[in-house]
Amino acid sequence: MAKKTTKTIHYLRAQQNHSLFDLEVALRRVLSAASTVQDTQIEQYNQLTQIMHRTLDPKDAKGNSIGGLLIHIGSGTKDEHIRTMSNRPVQQDDHGGTQAPPSGYSFLRKEAFLYIVGHHVIFCGHGFLSASTVASYLSLLSNKLGENNPDIVHFNIEFKAVGNCDKLSLIQQHGVKSILLDASAYQLSRNRLYQDSRSTIAKALGKVGSVFTSELSDEELEAQSEIHINLEVLLNGNSRASIEAQSLMQEQAEEIIDDETVNQGFSITTQQGEVIQPSDVKLSKSVRIGRYDEANSLLPDSAFTAISEYFLELQSRNLTEQ
């Protein structure tokens, strides 16, 4: 039986200058000028990112064309070695070693799978390759290939998470009692969680990570993964609180929801006691995706099936039009 892992896939919309952007049309032009994977390669700070696979005419399980396009983006550090340890150490201490990638290759560290239909984007990241990083990569690629091709539209996009209107209305109707953010010290210090956040509360939590040094031993890193930091904003009162205070709490809650970098680790409690979590307010879905038996990497066909089927599900529920 094939190994599977649980991933969360997200429904996003491509935007430029706060307006919806037809990424599918723009990206098809980009790909028409990139006949090889190497043509899609962007190198920054020794980090290589490229489109490893593209499907320009995706089909469903019955072989019917479903429109849009599917892309698999991979990222790795050029010439990076992997630390190793012995499987059968006979000595008291095992100092391990390092393993270089095959000549002409880099180890695949991060990847993302996208199903793009117009401005609609279904995103699945793996290995901490975020949607914002992918949006930046695609923008850089359009500008790189557009230098010598007038048919390519230069763009600078961002991916915007799509909210569930039913849950958003609860906040507006019932008001907000408290907002809680939670993250591990490891995420805050090493992954720079919320450093680029637009939300005031999330940014404040992100700054907590600055008190943890990034140069840590393995033991200290493991300890940080067990430490969780909570930041709670609580309205001191209930419906009798001042209108200004209630309004401020609602604004902060909507700011959290609107922030595409905050897609985990928060909960919003309304004045009526309803608890709203990320999966409630941002359209996403947990799915099981196959992975390679001998590597921590997702099987492209399995990922592509999951993200394309999720978009069709959203369409059938009219959630792509809200």
Secondary structure, DSSP 8 states (H G I E B T S, - for coil): ---EEEEEEEEEEEEETTEE--HHHHHHHHHHT--STGGG-EEETTEEEEEEEEESS-B-TTS-B--SEEEEEEEEETT--EEE--SS--SS----EEE---TT-----EEEEEEEETTEEEEEEESS--HHHHHHHHHHHHHHHHTT-TTS-----EEEE-B-HHHHHHHHHH-EEEEEEEEEHHHHHHS-TTTT-S-HHHHHHHHHGGGS-S---HHHHHHHHH-EEEEEEE-SSSTTS-HHHHHHHHHHHHHHHH-TT--SSEEEEETT--EE-HHHHB-EEEEEEEB-TTSS-B-HHHHHHHHHHHHHHHHHTTTT--
